[in-house]
Amino acid sequence: MRVVIAMDSFKGSLSSVEAGTAVREGILEACPQVRAEILALADGGEGTSEALLCSLGGVWETCKVHDPLGRVIEARYGAVPEKKLAVMEMAQASGLVLLAENERDPMKASTLGFGEMIAHAIGRGYRDFLIGIGGSATNDGGVGMLRALGYEFLDANGNPIENGACGLRTLAEIRTENRNPLLSGCRFSVACDVKNPLCGENGCSRIFSPQKGALPEEIPLMDEWLAKYAVLTEKALHNHFAEREGSGAAGGLGFALVSYLNADLREGAKLVMEITKLEEKIKNADILITGEGSFDLQSYMGKAPFAAAEMAKAHEKTVIVLAGSVSHTESLGACGIDAVFPIVSGPCSLVKAMEKETAYGNLKRTAEQIFRLIGCFVR
């Protein structure tokens, strides 16, 4: 029997690889003869770099960058030197996770540090970029990132604008002549599941900035400034991507990546599965084991385990989901999932359940029990 294990991370608890290892240990405890292969799974958010690096091989690179509020921190990204490939999560440098709750302020938060990560990788010789842009603290339209790459954003007096969304208020001119010349030889693939445009009722300011700390009166102002930024971008670059799906991702970073770096925005889970060659592995397997921390309604909206399950069912494979908590199982059959199992076996606090040792043990135990039953029918 061949089993492919493709677990998403259990956020705050286990990485994709750790979750997969726990499942594999449980399977082999019950059925040592099973051939169980672990493939990392992610959707462009937290854990994407680790997931891809696990499948591609490579090393970690570290660099000094500025966090969203301008403090110097150390960030890391994955790298595959022989392929001149860098694998990044923007949240490493410009993520909400880097700020205390009382520090959240998209008017001041900048993507400068993320641009510094890209500049560092370019300086190290990397030319292909795989980027996850989930979890941003920013709403600056990616201007901070672009400034780190040599683009200039000036006010009416020819002075550089401030960092953060507030700087867009005084933006009057965009200059491209001093951009990093090595960018022309770079390619950017971006894992992006957000469909929102840059501006308007469904734009990044109105939909996402409140969770980043924006005050109600700031939201329409930021939306107005981003619209002006889009007009100036069109004037400077002769392109128009403000309405494109995904341009509002990460506070408008999607817009900057497409407009200035000619990036390819892709569905996160599908991009990762393509790179890890998950479909090829599934074709040669009998069972897919997938899962995540919480399997709920959001899981049916294109999250990584659901996408993996759809792929497996297209090849008529058995699909089993393991999750920390489970709800809304009514549509499992129609979605290609044969069975879903919660791994918590008894009353337990959320804090206890999310402890690494507890989650690892629960995953291992549940996988073992499932395959003890499966083993009864395949002997």
SULKA-V228419 format. One record per residue. N is the residue number from 0. RES is the residue in one letter. OMEGA is omega as a letter, one per 20 degrees, with the letter a starting at -180 (999 if undefined). Layout:
# SULKA-V228419
N&RES&OMEGA  N&RES&OMEGA
This chain:
# SULKA-V228419
0&M&r  1&R&a  2&V&r  3&V&r  4&I&r  5&A&a  6&M&r  7&D&r  8&S&r  9&F&a  10&K&a  11&G&a  12&S&a  13&L&r  14&S&r  15&S&a  16&V&r  17&E&r  18&A&r  19&G&r  20&T&r  21&A&r  22&V&a  23&R&r  24&E&r  25&G&r  26&I&a  27&L&r  28&E&a  29&A&a  30&C&a  31&P&a  32&Q&a  33&V&r  34&R&a  35&A&a  36&E&r  37&I&r  38&L&r  39&A&a  40&L&r  41&A&a  42&D&a  43&G&r  44&G&a  45&E&r  46&G&a  47&T&a  48&S&a  49&E&a  50&A&a  51&L&a  52&L&r  53&C&a  54&S&a  55&L&a  56&G&a  57&G&a  58&V&r  59&W&r  60&E&r  61&T&r  62&C&r  63&K&r  64&V&r  65&H&r  66&D&a  67&P&a  68&L&r  69&G&r  70&R&a  71&V&r  72&I&r  73&E&r  74&A&r  75&R&r  76&Y&r  77&G&a  78&A&r  79&V&a  80&P&a  81&E&r  82&K&a  83&K&a  84&L&r  85&A&a  86&V&a  87&M&r  88&E&a  89&M&a  90&A&r  91&Q&a  92&A&a  93&S&a  94&G&r  95&L&a  96&V&a  97&L&a  98&L&r  99&A&a  100&E&a  101&N&r  102&E&a  103&R&a  104&D&a  105&P&r  106&M&a  107&K&a  108&A&a  109&S&r  110&T&a  111&L&a  112&G&r  113&F&r  114&G&r  115&E&r  116&M&r  117&I&r  118&A&r  119&H&a  120&A&r  121&I&r  122&G&r  123&R&r  124&G&a  125&Y&a  126&R&r  127&D&a  128&F&r  129&L&a  130&I&r  131&G&a  132&I&r  133&G&r  134&G&a  135&S&r  136&A&a  137&T&r  138&N&a  139&D&r  140&G&a  141&G&a  142&V&r  143&G&r  144&M&a  145&L&r  146&R&r  147&A&a  148&L&r  149&G&r  150&Y&a  151&E&a  152&F&a  153&L&r  154&D&a  155&A&r  156&N&r  157&G&r  158&N&r  159&P&r  160&I&r  161&E&r  162&N&r  163&G&a  164&A&a  165&C&r  166&G&a  167&L&r  168&R&a  169&T&a  170&L&a  171&A&a  172&E&r  173&I&r  174&R&a  175&T&a  176&E&a  177&N&r  178&R&r  179&N&a  180&P&r  181&L&r  182&L&a  183&S&r  184&G&a  185&C&r  186&R&a  187&F&r  188&S&a  189&V&r  190&A&a  191&C&r  192&D&r  193&V&a  194&K&a  195&N&r  196&P&a  197&L&a  198&C&r  199&G&a  200&E&r  201&N&a  202&G&a  203&C&a  204&S&a  205&R&a  206&I&a  207&F&a  208&S&r  209&P&a  210&Q&r  211&K&r  212&G&a  213&A&r  214&L&a  215&P&a  216&E&a  217&E&a  218&I&r  219&P&r  220&L&r  221&M&r  222&D&r  223&E&a  224&W&r  225&L&r  226&A&r  227&K&r  228&Y&r  229&A&r  230&V&r  231&L&r  232&T&r  233&E&r  234&K&a  235&A&a  236&L&a  237&H&r  238&N&a  239&H&a  240&F&a  241&A&a  242&E&a  243&R&r  244&E&r  245&G&a  246&S&r  247&G&a  248&A&r  249&A&r  250&G&r  251&G&r  252&L&r  253&G&r  254&F&a  255&A&a  256&L&a  257&V&a  258&S&a  259&Y&a  260&L&r  261&N&a  262&A&r  263&D&r  264&L&a  265&R&r  266&E&a  267&G&a  268&A&a  269&K&r  270&L&a  271&V&a  272&M&r  273&E&a  274&I&a  275&T&r  276&K&a  277&L&a  278&E&r  279&E&r  280&K&a  281&I&a  282&K&a  283&N&a  284&A&r  285&D&a  286&I&r  287&L&r  288&I&r  289&T&r  290&G&a  291&E&a  292&G&a  293&S&r  294&F&a  295&D&a  296&L&a  297&Q&a  298&S&a  299&Y&a  300&M&r  301&G&r  302&K&a  303&A&a  304&P&r  305&F&r  306&A&r  307&A&r  308&A&r  309&E&r  310&M&a  311&A&a  312&K&r  313&A&r  314&H&r  315&E&r  316&K&r  317&T&a  318&V&r  319&I&a  320&V&r  321&L&a  322&A&r  323&G&r  324&S&a  325&V&r  326&S&r  327&H&r  328&T&a  329&E&a  330&S&a  331&L&a  332&G&a  333&A&a  334&C&r  335&G&r  336&I&a  337&D&r  338&A&r  339&V&a  340&F&r  341&P&a  342&I&a  343&V&a  344&S&a  345&G&r  346&P&a  347&C&r  348&S&r  349&L&r  350&V&r  351&K&a  352&A&a  353&M&r  354&E&a  355&K&a  356&E&r  357&T&a  358&A&r  359&Y&a  360&G&r  361&N&r  362&L&a  363&K&a  364&R&a  365&T&r  366&A&r  367&E&a  368&Q&r  369&I&a  370&F&r  371&R&r  372&L&r  373&I&a  374&G&r  375&C&a  376&F&a  377&V&r  378&R&999
